[in-house]
Amino acid sequence: MINRIFSGSRCRVIRQVHYPGGAVHRFTRGTIRYAMDNLGRELVMVDWDTGQATVVFPKDIELVADDQSVTA
């Protein structure tokens, strides 16, 4: 199921995340596209400011707004 509650929200990655095409480095900012459940795990699709788009776990990102951060 696709969850769009946080669609358009800004976030940043709190640890380096590896994926088949490379890595998203710590503190990279992006925009959440959607969240989804896959095999009982929640995943978040993010369009990073670096031009990458990856799926990450919610524990790997934090929401950011007005230079303040809130854990997602």
C-alpha positions as a LaTeX table, in Angstrom:
\begin{tabular}{lrrr}
\hline
Residue & $x$ (\AA) & $y$ (\AA) & $z$ (\AA) \\
\hline
Met1 & 0.00 & 0.00 & 0.00 \\
Ile2 & 1.27 & 3.48 & $-0.86$ \\
Asn3 & 1.15 & 6.16 & 1.84 \\
Arg4 & 1.36 & 9.79 & 0.70 \\
Ile5 & 0.96 & 11.53 & 4.09 \\
Phe6 & 4.54 & 12.85 & 3.97 \\
Ser7 & 4.67 & 13.43 & 0.18 \\
Gly8 & 6.48 & 16.67 & $-0.55$ \\
Ser9 & 8.06 & 16.82 & 2.92 \\
Arg10 & 11.75 & 17.66 & 3.09 \\
Cys11 & 14.14 & 15.23 & 4.74 \\
Arg12 & 17.80 & 14.40 & 5.09 \\
Val13 & 19.62 & 11.11 & 5.41 \\
Ile14 & 21.26 & 10.61 & 8.83 \\
Arg15 & 23.72 & 7.89 & 7.77 \\
Gln16 & 25.26 & 6.90 & 4.46 \\
Val17 & 22.91 & 4.60 & 2.54 \\
His18 & 24.23 & 2.23 & $-0.13$ \\
Tyr19 & 22.12 & 1.11 & $-3.07$ \\
Pro20 & 22.98 & $-0.73$ & $-6.33$ \\
Gly21 & 23.76 & 2.54 & $-8.17$ \\
Gly22 & 26.07 & 4.01 & $-5.51$ \\
Ala23 & 25.47 & 5.74 & $-2.19$ \\
Val24 & 23.53 & 8.61 & $-0.66$ \\
His25 & 25.92 & 10.44 & 1.64 \\
Arg26 & 25.14 & 11.52 & 5.18 \\
Phe27 & 23.18 & 14.80 & 5.52 \\
Thr28 & 22.06 & 14.79 & 1.85 \\
Arg29 & 18.66 & 16.48 & 1.63 \\
Gly30 & 15.71 & 15.40 & $-0.45$ \\
Thr31 & 11.95 & 15.38 & $-0.93$ \\
Ile32 & 9.77 & 12.44 & 0.06 \\
Arg33 & 7.76 & 11.06 & $-2.85$ \\
Tyr34 & 5.81 & 8.38 & $-0.92$ \\
Ala35 & 6.06 & 5.59 & 1.66 \\
Met36 & 5.06 & 1.98 & 1.12 \\
Asp37 & 4.87 & $-1.41$ & 2.81 \\
Asn38 & 6.94 & $-4.19$ & 1.24 \\
Leu39 & 7.09 & $-7.66$ & 2.81 \\
Gly40 & 6.13 & $-6.20$ & 6.19 \\
Arg41 & 8.74 & $-3.41$ & 6.07 \\
Glu42 & 8.02 & 0.27 & 5.65 \\
Leu43 & 10.08 & 1.94 & 2.90 \\
Val44 & 10.27 & 5.58 & 1.83 \\
Met45 & 10.91 & 6.75 & $-1.74$ \\
Val46 & 12.98 & 9.95 & $-1.75$ \\
Asp47 & 14.09 & 12.26 & $-4.57$ \\
Trp48 & 17.49 & 13.54 & $-3.38$ \\
Asp49 & 18.76 & 17.03 & $-4.21$ \\
Thr50 & 21.76 & 15.34 & $-5.89$ \\
Gly51 & 19.49 & 13.97 & $-8.62$ \\
Gln52 & 19.28 & 10.44 & $-7.24$ \\
Ala53 & 16.02 & 8.75 & $-6.30$ \\
Thr54 & 16.18 & 5.84 & $-3.85$ \\
Val55 & 14.14 & 3.82 & $-1.42$ \\
Val56 & 15.30 & 4.04 & 2.21 \\
Phe57 & 14.10 & 2.84 & 5.60 \\
Pro58 & 12.37 & 5.48 & 7.78 \\
Lys59 & 15.12 & 5.07 & 10.41 \\
Asp60 & 17.68 & 6.32 & 7.84 \\
Ile61 & 16.07 & 9.75 & 7.40 \\
Glu62 & 14.75 & 12.64 & 9.44 \\
Leu63 & 12.22 & 15.27 & 8.44 \\
Val64 & 13.52 & 18.82 & 8.20 \\
Ala65 & 11.55 & 22.04 & 8.26 \\
Asp66 & 12.73 & 25.59 & 8.87 \\
Asp67 & 16.25 & 24.40 & 9.81 \\
Gln68 & 14.89 & 22.16 & 12.56 \\
Ser69 & 14.82 & 18.37 & 12.42 \\
Val70 & 12.27 & 15.86 & 13.63 \\
Thr71 & 12.87 & 12.10 & 13.47 \\
Ala72 & 10.60 & 10.44 & 10.88 \\
\hline
\end{tabular}
